[in-house]
């Protein structure tokens, strides 16, 4: 039993001589004819398909660039919003501090008034 092994891509083609040899020759020659027709100018339809594909790739590339630009703008806006919220938080903290100090002042004034009233009542 004699076999002929040849590598085609990732596959192995086993052809037993003579039974499968003819099939192997036909499969191999089909690829050769396709390559020969492409090199001899019979591929104008294929070239138009390649051109159309290149045009689609260019269009998709510009779409990707626009999407990237939009994403960058959104990132910049988010960063600006983060900075603004940080400033607002700082202002809110200052307002809370001032309110706490004001409340402490009011509490101290009320205590003084209460003491004065108690001294006046005690006399």
FENQUINOR-V631221 format. One line per field, one symbol per residue. ss: DSSP state (h for helix, s for strand, l for the rest). burial: + if it has 24 or more other C-alpha atoms within 12 Angstrom, else -. Layout:
# FENQUINOR-V631221
ss: ???
burial: ???
This chain:
# FENQUINOR-V631221
ss: llssssssllssssssllllhhhhhhhhhhhhhhhhhhhllllhhhhhhhhhhhhhhhhhhhhhhhhhhhhhhhhhhhhhhhhhhhhhhhhhhhhhhhhhhhhhhhhhhhhhhhhhhhhhhhl
burial: -----------------------+---------------------------------------------------------------------------------------------------
